[in-house]
């Protein structure tokens, strides 16, 4: 079967997600989903308000009365484990979202030595080192050492963004003198001089006790949850040497077939490929450059050259290690990396990632189920409605039943492109044709073996039938700013 992931959450999901997902497992299975990416299940510093990335206690999956309650935003530990088992029973692999970069919501203040750095160039020190206090001690009092008695203190962190000095709270980016280095880790992205620091209390992976604890934890997590793989957050901010060691430990000692999907957010495929190579191909990566191609194409309309839609993508560079997506929780409207693909273009974008031979696609929750939410932007409350992509279930069915075999591209026109999936001995193929302007058409040679066959548009955008001639050639059509998928009509 053609594998496809669903990102089963978005930034503004109302909560109780584990139970909702459990109820939808069969529907997702019927649509052909083979894997699900679930949000971080760990207890957050904001308790039930936390989305999952303000991670507090990695061992609390909704079990302990911490940060205002037992359950997380998404539910309790039992509900989470039940959701995983239900998915796996249906043949859907589960990828757990893991936040390795930082911790938030420390339990106790400690006296620390820090120096402030320039947020635009983190290698630039501003002033002399100073003494201050900060919430860098994590004791997890409600858990009381269950599963792990490891206490996090300032020696476990390389930086912090809030300190207290002489009774006053100060915000900025502060490098902690932690006994390992007064400099940032060098094997990270060099954006802003050095992008080791992102937010919260930044984890120090040069501390061997931290590395040991993170290995103990991931062993516990796999044994406890039985998940099939991980989506790793914010990898360009984390030591690649640590990641190599830690992921090798998972693959070699815990679960050889564990799927690892990394968020290494770069808009240039060459930089993602460099990271992928450096990680010895242990990690698949999201194709952010392809997302930005979709974003640009949706803005430019008929002035965008569709024949170039895959140019500069990670899919083009290293398809085996690429995961393609149209939207995610960071690019949706009102979020940090907002670059929302316009609604008219989403069917075209999804056709590209779902029906191409080499793509491993990831579908975004609101595009299948819809979403509505409100947030503040520039002091104004804004209401956002994300409508379902109505044609998406049918595109998923095409992937499930027709998008098989070798791909032959007809990327020969700036406003109308097509490709053929030739099929296999066991599965039929199809003809996919897209337009970002007016009505389009392509003459396509399917070969003598397909002579005198009748084809219909599975998506029902076009109502006519197309017949191939005695040599297997025919002209296939597409509506303006649309997609059609032509399949052989059943006898």
For each residue, the residues with C-beta under 8 A, 3 or more apart:
1: 32 34 400
2: 32 34 399 400 403 404
3: 34 35 360
4: 32 33 34 35 354 360 361 362 363 396 399
5: 33 34 35 36 37 95 323 360 361 362 363
6: 28 33 35 36 37 362 363 365 368
7: 10 37 325 328 329 362 363 364 365
8: 17 21 36 37 38 39 365
9: 13 17 38 39 74 329 365
10: 7 13 329 332 364 365 366 371
11: 51 329 330 332 335 373
12: 371 373 375
13: 9 10 17 39 73 365 371
14:
15: 48 73 74 75
16: 19 20 74 75
17: 8 9 13 20 21 38 39 73 74 75
18: 21 22 74 75 76 79 80 82 83
19: 16 22 23 75 79 83
20: 16 17 23 24
21: 8 17 18 24 25 36 38 83 87
22: 18 19 25 79 82 83 86
23: 19 20
24: 20 21 27 28
25: 21 22 28 29 83 86 87 90 92
26: 29 30 90
27: 24 30 31
28: 6 24 25 31 33 36 90 92
29: 25 26 32 33 90 91 92
30: 26 27
31: 27 28 393 396 397 400
32: 1 2 4 29 396 397 399 400
33: 4 5 6 28 29 36 92 363 396
34: 1 2 3 4 5 91 92 93
35: 3 4 5 6 92 93 94 95 228 229 259
36: 5 6 8 21 28 33 87 92 93 94 95
37: 5 6 7 8 95 97 231 261 362
38: 8 9 17 21 41 83 94 95 96 97
39: 8 9 13 17 51 52 74 97
40: 44 51 52 53 55 96 97 98 99 233
41: 38 52 61 62 72 74 77 80 96 97 225
42: 52 55 56 57 58 59 60 61 72 99
43: 47 50 55 56 57 60 61 62 64 66 67 72
44: 40 47 49 50 51 52 53 54 55 56 67 72 73 104 105
45: 50 54 55 56 67 104 105 200
46: 49 50 54 67 105
47: 43 44 50 66 67 68 69 72
48: 15 68 69 71 72 73
49: 44 46 73
50: 43 44 45 46 47 53 54 56 67 72 73
51: 11 39 40 44 54 73 329
52: 39 40 41 42 44 55 72 73 74 97 99
53: 40 44 50 99 233
54: 44 45 46 50 51 104 105 200
55: 40 42 43 44 45 52 58 99 102 103 104
56: 42 43 44 45 50 60 66 67 103 104 105 138
57: 42 43 60 64 66 138 140 143
58: 42 55 217 221
59: 42 140 143 146 147 148 217 220
60: 42 43 56 57 63 64 66 140 143
61: 41 42 43 72 77 80 81 224 225
62: 41 43 70 71 72 74 75 76 77 78 79 80
63: 60 70 76 77
64: 43 57 60 70 140 142 143 146
65: 69 70 142
66: 43 47 56 57 60 140 141 142 143
67: 43 44 45 46 47 50 56 105
68: 47 48
69: 47 48 65
70: 62 63 64 65 76
71: 48 62 74 75 76
72: 41 42 43 44 47 48 50 52 61 62 75 76
73: 13 15 17 44 48 49 50 51 52
74: 9 15 16 17 18 39 41 52 62 71 79 80
75: 15 16 17 18 19 62 71 72 79 80
76: 18 62 63 70 71 72 79 80
77: 41 61 62 63 80 81
78: 62 81 82
79: 18 19 22 62 74 75 76 82 83
80: 18 41 61 62 74 75 76 77 83 84 225
81: 61 77 78 84 85 224 225
82: 18 22 78 79 85 86
83: 18 19 21 22 25 38 79 80 86 87
84: 80 81 87 88 94 225 226 227
85: 81 82 88 89 226
86: 22 25 82 83 89 90
87: 21 25 36 83 84 90 92 93 94
88: 84 85 91 92 93 94 226 228
89: 85 86
90: 25 26 28 29 86 87
91: 29 34 88
92: 25 28 29 33 34 35 36 87 88
93: 34 35 36 87 88 228 229 259
94: 35 36 38 84 87 88 225 227 228 229
95: 5 35 36 37 38 227 228 229 230 231 259 261
96: 38 40 41 221 225 227 229 230 231
97: 37 38 39 40 41 52 230 231 233
98: 40 218 230 231 232 233
99: 40 42 52 53 55 102 233 234
100: 203 214 232 233 234 238
101: 198 199 202 203 233 234 237 238
102: 55 99 198 199 200 201 202 203
103: 55 56 106 138 152 157 200 201 203
104: 44 45 54 55 56 199 200 201
105: 44 45 46 54 56 67 135
106: 103 109 134 135 136 137 138 152 201
107: 135 137 138 139 140 141
108: 135 137 139
109: 106 133 134 135 136 137 164
110: 133 134 135 136 137 153 154
111: 131 132 133
112: 131 132 133 134 136 154 160 163 176 177
113: 129 130 131 176 177
114: 129 130 132 134 160 163 174 175 176 177
115: 125 126 127 128 129 130 174 175 177 182
116: 125 126 127 130 172 173 174 175
117: 121 122 123 124 125 126 172 173 174 175 197
118: 121 122 124 126 193
119: 122 172 173 192
120: 192 193
121: 117 118 124 192 193
122: 117 118 119 173 184 192 193 194 195 196 197
123: 117 184 193 194
124: 117 118 121 193
125: 115 116 117 175
126: 115 116 117 118
127: 115 116 130
128: 115
129: 113 114 115 177 182
130: 113 114 115 116 127 165
131: 111 112 113 165
132: 111 112 114 163 164 165 170 174
133: 109 110 111 112 163 164 165
134: 106 109 110 112 114 154 160 162 163 164 174 176 201
135: 105 106 107 108 109 110 162 201
136: 106 109 110 112 152 153 154 156 157 160 176 201
137: 106 107 108 109 110 151 152 153 154
138: 56 57 103 106 107 151 152 153
139: 107 108 151
140: 57 59 60 64 66 107 143 144
141: 66 107 144
142: 64 65 66
143: 57 59 60 64 66 140 146 147
144: 140 141
145: 148 149
146: 59 64 143
147: 59 143 220
148: 59 145 213 216 217 220
149: 145
150: 209 213 216
151: 137 138 139
152: 103 106 136 137 138 156 157 201
153: 110 136 137 138 156
154: 110 112 134 136 137 157 176 178
155: 178 179 180 204 207
156: 136 152 153 178 203 204 207 209 210
157: 103 136 152 154 160 176 178 201 202 203 204
158: 175 176 178 180 181 184 185 196 197 202 203 204 206
159: 173 174 175 176 184 196 197 201 202
160: 112 114 134 136 157 163 174 176 200 201 202
161: 171 172 173 174 197 199 200
162: 134 135 169 170 171
163: 112 114 132 133 134 160 169 170 172 174
164: 109 132 133 134 167 168 169 170
165: 130 131 132 133 168 170
166:
167: 164
168: 164 165
169: 162 163 164
170: 132 162 163 164 165
171: 161 162
172: 116 117 119 161 163
173: 116 117 119 122 159 161 197
174: 114 115 116 117 132 134 159 160 161 163
175: 114 115 116 117 125 158 159 182 183 184 197
176: 112 113 114 134 136 154 157 158 159 160 204
177: 112 113 114 115 129 182
178: 154 155 156 157 158 181 204 207
179: 155
180: 155 158 204 206 207
181: 158 178 184 185 206
182: 115 129 175 177
183: 175 186
184: 122 123 158 159 175 181 188 194 196 197
185: 158 181 188 194 196 205 206 239
186: 183 194
187: 239 240 241
188: 184 185 194 195 196 236 237 238 239 240
189: 195 236 237 266
190: 193 194 195
191: 195 236
192: 119 120 121 122 195
193: 118 120 121 122 123 124 190
194: 122 123 184 185 186 188 190 197
195: 122 188 189 190 191 192 198 236 237
196: 122 158 159 184 185 188 202 237 239
197: 117 122 158 159 161 173 175 184 194 202 237
198: 101 102 195 202 234 237
199: 101 102 104 161 202
200: 45 54 102 103 104 160 161
201: 102 103 104 106 134 135 136 152 157 159 160
202: 101 102 157 158 159 160 196 197 198 199 237
203: 100 101 102 103 156 157 158 210 238
204: 155 156 157 158 176 178 180 207 210
205: 185 210 211 214 238 239 241 242
206: 158 180 181 185 239
207: 155 156 178 180 204 210 211
208: 211 212
209: 150 156 212 213
210: 156 203 204 205 207 213 214
211: 205 207 208 214 215 242 245 246
212: 208 209 215 216
213: 148 150 209 210 216 217
214: 100 205 210 211 217 218 246
215: 211 212 218 219 246 249
216: 148 150 212 213 219 220
217: 58 59 148 213 214 220 221
218: 98 214 215 221 222 246 249 250 254
219: 215 216 222 223 254
220: 59 147 148 216 217 223 224
221: 58 96 217 218 224 225 227
222: 218 219 225 226 227 250 254 255 258
223: 219 220 226
224: 61 81 220 221
225: 41 61 80 81 84 94 96 221 222
226: 84 85 88 222 223
227: 84 94 95 96 221 222 230
228: 35 88 93 94 95 257 258 259
229: 35 93 94 95 96 258 259 260 261
230: 95 96 97 98 227 258 259 260 261
231: 37 95 96 97 98 261 262 263
232: 98 100 235 243 260 261 262 263 283
233: 40 53 97 98 99 100 101 263
234: 99 100 101 198 237 238 263 265
235: 232 238 243 262 263 264 275 283
236: 188 189 191 195 264 265 266 275
237: 101 188 189 195 196 197 198 202 234
238: 100 101 188 203 205 234 235 242 243
239: 185 187 188 196 205 206 242 243
240: 187 188 243 244 275 278 279
241: 187 205 244 245
242: 205 211 238 239 245 246
243: 232 235 238 239 240 246 247 279 283
244: 240 241 247 248 278 279 280 282
245: 211 241 242 248 249
246: 211 214 215 218 242 243 249 250
247: 243 244 250 251 260 279 282 283
248: 244 245 251 252 282
249: 215 218 245 246 252 253 254
250: 218 222 246 247 253 254 255 258 260
251: 247 248 254 255 256 258 260 282
252: 248 249 256
253: 249 250
254: 218 219 222 249 250 251 258
255: 222 250 251 258
256: 251 252
257: 228
258: 222 228 229 230 250 251 254 255
259: 35 93 95 228 229 230 284
260: 229 230 232 247 250 251 282 283 284
261: 37 95 229 230 231 232 283 284 285 286 323
262: 231 232 235 275 279 283 284 285 286
263: 231 232 233 234 235 285 286
264: 235 236 272 275 276 283 285 286
265: 234 236 286 288 330 337
266: 189 236 271 272 275 288 289
267: 288 289 292
268: 271 272 289 312
269: 272 273 287 289 312 313 314 316 317 318
270: 273 274 317
271: 266 268 274 275
272: 264 266 268 269 275 276 285 287 288 289 314 317 318
273: 269 270 276 277 314 317 318
274: 270 271 277 278
275: 235 236 240 262 264 266 271 272 278 279 283 285
276: 264 272 273 279 281 283 285 318 321
277: 273 274 280 281
278: 240 244 274 275
279: 240 243 244 247 262 275 276 282 283
280: 244 277
281: 276 277 321
282: 244 247 248 251 260 279
283: 232 235 243 247 260 261 262 264 275 276 279 321
284: 259 260 261 262 321 322 323 360
285: 261 262 263 264 272 275 276 314 321 322 323
286: 261 262 263 264 265 291 314 323 325 328 362
287: 269 272 290 291 313 314 315 322 323 324 325
288: 265 266 267 272 291 292 314
289: 266 267 268 269 272 292 293 312 313 314
290: 287 293 294 310 313 314 315 324 325 353
291: 286 287 288 294 295 325 326 327 328 331 339 341
292: 267 288 289 295 296 339
293: 289 290 296 297 309 310 311 312 313
294: 290 291 297 298 309 326 341 345 349 352
295: 291 292 298 299 331 339 340 341
296: 292 293 299 300 304
297: 293 294 300 304 306 309 345 348 349 436
298: 294 295 301 341 342 344 345 346 349
299: 295 296 342
300: 296 297 303 304
301: 298 304 436 437 481
302: 415 436 437 438
303: 300
304: 296 297 300 301 309 414 436
305: 308 414
306: 297 309 411 413 414 415 416 417 434 435 436
307: 411 412 413 414 417
308: 305 311
309: 293 294 297 304 306 352 417
310: 290 293 313 315 316 352
311: 293 308 316
312: 268 269 289 293 316
313: 269 287 289 290 293 310 316 317 322 324
314: 269 272 273 285 286 287 288 289 290 317 318 321 322
315: 287 290 310 319 322 324 356 358 359
316: 269 310 311 312 313 319
317: 269 270 272 273 313 314 322
318: 269 272 273 276 314 321 322
319: 315 316 322 358 359
320: 358
321: 276 281 283 284 285 314 318
322: 284 285 287 313 314 315 317 318 319 358 359 360
323: 5 261 284 285 286 287 360 361 362
324: 287 290 313 315 352 353 356 359 360 361 362
325: 7 286 287 290 291 328 353 361 362 363 364
326: 291 294 341 346 349 350 353 363 364 367
327: 291 331 332 340 341 346 364 366 367
328: 7 286 291 325 331 332 362 364
329: 7 9 10 11 51 332 335 364
330: 11 265 335 336 337
331: 291 295 327 328 335 337 338 339 340
332: 10 11 327 328 329 335 338 340 364 366 384 386
333: 338 340 384 386
334: 338 373 375 377 382 384
335: 11 329 330 331 332 338
336: 330
337: 265 330 331
338: 331 332 333 334 335
339: 291 292 295 331
340: 295 327 331 332 333
341: 291 294 295 298 326 327 345 346 349
342: 298 299 345 346
343: 346 387 389
344: 298 481
345: 294 297 298 341 342 348 349 436 481
346: 298 326 327 341 342 343 349 350 367 389
347: 350 351 389 391 392 395 482 483
348: 297 345 351 352 434 436 481 482 483
349: 294 297 298 326 341 345 346 352 353
350: 326 346 347 353 354 361 363 367 389 391 392 395
351: 347 348 354 355 395 432 434 483 485
352: 294 309 310 324 348 349 355 356 359 434
353: 290 324 325 326 349 350 356 359 361 362
354: 4 350 351 359 361 363 395 396 398 399 403
355: 351 352 395 398 399 403 419 421 430 432 485
356: 315 324 352 353 359 407 419
357: 403 405 406 407 421
358: 315 319 320 322 407
359: 315 319 322 324 352 353 354 356
360: 3 4 5 284 322 323 324
361: 4 5 323 324 325 350 353 354 399
362: 4 5 6 7 37 286 323 324 325 328 353
363: 4 5 6 7 33 325 326 350 354 367 368 392 396
364: 7 10 325 326 327 328 329 332 367 368
365: 6 7 8 9 10 13 368 369 371
366: 10 327 332 369 370 371 386 388
367: 326 327 346 350 363 364 386 388 389 392
368: 6 363 364 365 388 389 392 393
369: 365 366 388
370: 366 385 386 387 388
371: 10 12 13 365 366 384 385 386
372: 383 384 385 386
373: 11 12 334 383 384
374: 381 382 383 384
375: 12 334 381 382 384
376: 379 380 381 382
377: 334 380 382
378:
379: 376
380: 376 377
381: 374 375 376
382: 334 374 375 376 377
383: 372 373 374
384: 332 333 334 371 372 373 374 375
385: 370 371 372
386: 332 333 366 367 370 371 372
387: 343 370 390
388: 366 367 368 369 370 392
389: 343 346 347 350 367 368 392
390: 387
391: 347 350 394 395 459 483
392: 347 350 363 367 368 388 389 395 396
393: 31 368 396 397
394: 391 397 398 458 459 460
395: 347 350 351 354 355 391 392 398 399 459 483 485
396: 4 31 32 33 354 363 392 393 399 400
397: 31 32 393 394 400 401 458
398: 354 355 394 395 401 402 403 430 458 459 485 487
399: 2 4 32 354 355 361 395 396 402 403
400: 1 2 31 32 396 397
401: 397 398 427 428
402: 398 399 421 423 427 428 429 430 458 485 487
403: 2 354 355 357 398 399 421 429 430
404: 2 421 423 424 426 427 428 429
405: 357 421 422 423 424 427 429
406: 357 421 422
407: 356 357 358 419 420 421 422
408: 419 420 422
409: 417 418 419
410: 417 418 419 420 442 444
411: 306 307 417 419
412: 307 417
413: 306 307 416 417 440
414: 304 305 306 307
415: 302 306 435 436 437 438 440
416: 306 413 433 434 435 437 440 441 442 478
417: 306 307 309 409 410 411 412 413 433 434
418: 409 410 431 432 433 434 442 444 476
419: 355 356 407 408 409 410 411 431 432
420: 407 408 410 429 430 431 432 444 446
421: 355 357 402 403 404 405 406 407 429 430 431 432
422: 405 406 407 408 429
423: 402 404 405 427 428 429 430
424: 404 405 427 429
425:
426: 404
427: 401 402 404 405 423 424
428: 401 402 404 423 487 488
429: 402 403 404 405 420 421 422 423 424
430: 355 398 402 403 420 421 423 458 485 486 487
431: 418 419 420 421 444 446 455 476 485 486 487
432: 351 355 418 419 420 421 483 484 485 486
433: 416 417 418 440 441 442 476 477 478 483 484 485 486
434: 306 348 351 352 416 417 418 440 478 482 483
435: 306 415 416 438 439 440 478 479 480 481 482 483
436: 297 301 302 304 306 345 348 415 481
437: 301 302 415 416 440 480 481
438: 302 415 435 480
439: 435 477 478 479 480
440: 413 415 416 433 434 435 437 477 478 480
441: 416 433 475 476 477 478
442: 410 416 418 433 475 476
443: 473 474 475
444: 410 418 420 431 473 474 475 476
445: 471 472 473
446: 420 431 449 450 453 468 472 473 474
447: 450 472
448: 451 471 472
449: 446 472
450: 446 447 453 468 472 488
451: 448 468 469 470 471 472
452: 467 468 469 470
453: 446 450 467 468 472 488 489
454: 465 466 467 488 489
455: 431 465 466 467 468 474 476 486 487 488 489
456: 465 466 486 487 489
457: 460 461 462 463 484 485 486
458: 394 397 398 402 430 485 486 487
459: 391 394 395 398 483 484 485
460: 394 457 463
461: 457 478 479 482 483 484
462: 457 477 478 479 484
463: 457 460
464: 477
465: 454 455 456 489
466: 454 455 456 474 475 476 477 486
467: 452 453 454 455 474
468: 446 450 451 452 453 455 471 472 473 474
469: 451 452 472 473 474
470: 451 452
471: 445 448 451 468
472: 445 446 447 448 449 450 451 453 468 469
473: 443 444 445 446 468 469
474: 443 444 446 455 466 467 468 469
475: 441 442 443 444 466
476: 418 431 433 441 442 444 455 466 484 486
477: 433 439 440 441 462 464 466 484
478: 416 433 434 435 439 440 441 461 462 482 483 484
479: 435 439 461 462 482 484
480: 435 437 438 439 440
481: 301 344 345 348 435 436 437
482: 347 348 434 435 461 478 479
483: 347 348 351 391 395 432 433 434 435 459 461 478
484: 432 433 457 459 461 462 476 477 478 479
485: 351 355 395 398 402 430 431 432 433 457 458 459
486: 430 431 432 433 455 456 457 458 466 476
487: 398 402 428 430 431 455 456 458
488: 428 450 453 454 455
489: 453 454 455 456 465
490:
491:
